[in-house]
Amino acid sequence: LKSMDLHEYGKLQHQLAVDLDRNINIQWQKHAYPLIASFTYSVKEIEYMARVIDRTGGGKNTVVVISLGQHFRPFPIDVFIRRALNVHKAIQRLLMRSPDTMVIIKTENIREMHSDAERLSDFHGYIQNLVMMDIFQDLNVSIIDAWDITIAYGTNNVHPPQYVVGNQINIFLNYIC
């Protein structure tokens, strides 16, 4: 895969990698607010995932992976529920127009508690995890349970070590293969 420079600003810019010989492209983008970060990023490229999903054509060669969680922890649970329901409806529309599309939901990782434990604790993350499982249970989606994976490895780190992420990626690749 070859990374493409999309000429965006900040650390959380859209990412695009392509392999023209194999007709593969991988795109990554951040979700819209709430977005908690300790570094600068451009707000002009931010958009809600439901809108991005609605623009996705889908098809048997399309895989959509969504991860919601960490950035919603400090906010009331109804903010997270509304966002998850909007994503659910967008996935429902995607699967209606293109049922061969593969959709994968990645749950959030557990995290360390160095500061702000009251707002960012795994208690809030666990509740969000239960909400995610409940909201998406009626759709034909696969789940990568990163919550259980990070617990199993005991990696209390919101950004787990490479070997943990590698196992999450291997599960993802098993789903799509």
C-alpha positions as CSV (number, residue, x, y, z in Angstrom):
1,L,0.0,0.0,0.0
2,K,1.2,3.5,-0.8
3,S,0.2,6.4,1.5
4,M,-1.3,9.4,-0.3
5,D,-0.8,13.0,1.0
6,L,-4.2,14.5,1.1
7,H,-2.8,17.9,2.1
8,E,-4.8,18.3,5.3
9,Y,-3.6,19.9,8.6
10,G,-3.1,18.4,12.0
11,K,-2.4,15.1,13.5
12,L,-5.9,13.6,13.0
13,Q,-6.1,14.1,9.2
14,H,-7.8,11.8,6.8
15,Q,-5.6,8.9,5.7
16,L,-5.6,7.2,2.3
17,A,-3.5,4.3,1.2
18,V,-3.8,2.6,-2.2
19,D,-2.5,-0.4,-4.0
20,L,-3.4,0.1,-7.7
21,D,-2.2,-3.3,-8.7
22,R,-4.6,-5.1,-6.4
23,N,-7.4,-2.4,-6.7
24,I,-7.3,-1.8,-2.9
25,N,-7.8,1.5,-1.1
26,I,-8.0,2.0,2.6
27,Q,-9.4,5.2,4.1
28,W,-9.4,6.4,7.7
29,Q,-11.1,9.5,9.1
30,K,-11.9,10.8,12.5
31,H,-15.5,11.1,13.7
32,A,-17.2,14.4,14.4
33,Y,-17.6,16.0,17.8
34,P,-17.1,15.2,20.5
35,L,-13.5,14.8,19.7
36,I,-11.1,15.0,22.7
37,A,-7.5,15.6,21.8
38,S,-4.4,17.2,23.2
39,F,-3.1,18.3,19.9
40,T,-4.3,20.5,17.0
41,Y,-6.5,19.3,14.3
42,S,-8.5,20.9,11.5
43,V,-12.2,21.2,12.1
44,K,-13.1,21.8,8.4
45,E,-12.7,18.0,7.6
46,I,-14.8,16.8,10.5
47,E,-18.1,15.1,9.6
48,Y,-20.5,12.7,11.2
49,M,-20.0,9.0,10.5
50,A,-23.7,8.6,9.5
51,R,-23.2,11.1,6.7
52,V,-20.0,9.3,5.5
53,I,-21.8,5.9,5.6
54,D,-24.7,7.4,3.6
55,R,-22.3,8.4,0.9
56,T,-20.7,5.0,0.8
57,G,-21.8,2.9,-2.2
58,G,-21.0,-0.4,-0.6
59,G,-20.8,-3.7,-2.4
60,K,-19.1,-7.1,-2.0
61,N,-15.7,-5.5,-2.1
62,T,-16.4,-2.9,0.5
63,V,-15.7,-3.2,4.2
64,V,-16.8,-0.5,6.6
65,V,-15.2,-0.5,10.1
66,I,-16.6,1.8,12.8
67,S,-15.3,2.4,16.3
68,L,-17.2,4.6,18.7
69,G,-16.4,5.1,22.4
70,Q,-13.5,6.8,24.1
71,H,-14.3,10.3,23.1
72,F,-17.8,10.0,24.4
73,R,-16.9,8.9,27.9
74,P,-16.9,12.4,29.5
75,F,-20.4,13.2,28.1
76,P,-23.8,12.1,29.2
77,I,-24.7,8.6,27.9
78,D,-27.6,10.0,25.8
79,V,-25.1,11.8,23.6
80,F,-23.4,8.4,22.9
81,I,-26.8,6.6,22.4
82,R,-28.0,9.2,19.9
83,R,-24.7,8.9,17.9
84,A,-24.8,5.1,18.0
85,L,-28.5,5.1,16.8
86,N,-27.7,7.5,14.0
87,V,-24.8,5.2,12.9
88,H,-27.1,2.2,13.2
89,K,-29.7,3.8,10.9
90,A,-27.0,4.7,8.4
91,I,-25.7,1.1,8.4
92,Q,-29.3,-0.1,8.0
93,R,-29.7,2.1,4.9
94,L,-26.3,1.0,3.6
95,L,-27.2,-2.7,4.0
96,M,-30.6,-2.1,2.3
97,R,-29.0,-0.6,-0.8
98,S,-26.0,-2.9,-0.8
99,P,-26.5,-6.0,1.3
100,D,-23.1,-7.5,0.2
101,T,-21.3,-4.8,2.1
102,M,-19.4,-6.0,5.2
103,V,-19.7,-3.9,8.3
104,I,-17.5,-4.4,11.3
105,I,-18.0,-2.6,14.7
106,K,-14.8,-2.4,16.8
107,T,-15.6,-1.8,20.5
108,E,-13.3,0.5,22.5
109,N,-10.2,-0.5,24.5
110,I,-10.0,-0.3,28.2
111,R,-7.8,2.6,29.4
112,E,-5.3,3.7,32.0
113,M,-6.5,6.0,34.8
114,H,-3.7,8.6,35.3
115,S,-6.1,11.5,35.6
116,D,-9.8,12.5,35.4
117,A,-10.9,9.0,36.5
118,E,-14.4,10.3,37.4
119,R,-15.2,11.3,33.8
120,L,-13.0,8.8,31.8
121,S,-13.2,5.6,33.8
122,D,-13.8,2.2,32.4
123,F,-17.2,2.2,34.2
124,H,-18.5,4.7,31.6
125,G,-16.8,2.7,28.8
126,Y,-18.3,-0.6,29.9
127,I,-21.8,1.0,29.9
128,Q,-21.1,2.3,26.4
129,N,-19.9,-1.1,25.3
130,L,-23.2,-2.7,26.5
131,V,-25.2,0.0,24.7
132,M,-23.2,-0.7,21.5
133,M,-23.8,-4.4,21.7
134,D,-27.5,-3.8,22.3
135,I,-28.0,-1.2,19.5
136,F,-26.2,-3.2,16.8
137,Q,-27.5,-6.7,17.7
138,D,-30.2,-6.7,15.0
139,L,-27.9,-5.8,12.1
140,N,-25.8,-8.1,10.0
141,V,-22.5,-6.7,11.4
142,S,-19.4,-8.4,12.9
143,I,-18.0,-7.3,16.2
144,I,-14.4,-7.0,17.1
145,D,-14.5,-7.1,20.9
146,A,-11.5,-4.9,21.7
147,W,-12.8,-4.5,25.2
148,D,-12.4,-8.2,26.0
149,I,-9.1,-8.4,24.1
150,T,-7.5,-5.5,26.1
151,I,-8.8,-7.0,29.3
152,A,-7.4,-10.4,28.4
153,Y,-4.0,-8.8,27.7
154,G,-4.2,-6.6,30.8
155,T,-3.1,-3.6,28.8
156,N,-4.8,-0.8,30.7
157,N,-3.9,1.6,27.9
158,V,-6.2,3.5,25.6
159,H,-3.6,2.9,22.9
160,P,-2.5,-0.7,23.5
161,P,0.9,-2.1,22.5
162,Q,1.5,-3.2,19.0
163,Y,1.1,-6.9,19.7
164,V,-2.5,-6.3,21.1
165,V,-3.4,-4.1,18.1
166,G,-1.9,-6.7,15.9
167,N,-4.3,-9.3,17.3
168,Q,-7.2,-6.9,16.7
169,I,-6.1,-6.5,13.1
170,N,-5.7,-10.2,12.7
171,I,-9.3,-10.7,13.8
172,F,-10.4,-8.0,11.4
173,L,-8.5,-9.7,8.5
174,N,-10.1,-13.1,9.5
175,Y,-13.6,-11.5,9.2
176,I,-12.9,-10.0,5.7
177,C,-11.2,-13.1,4.4
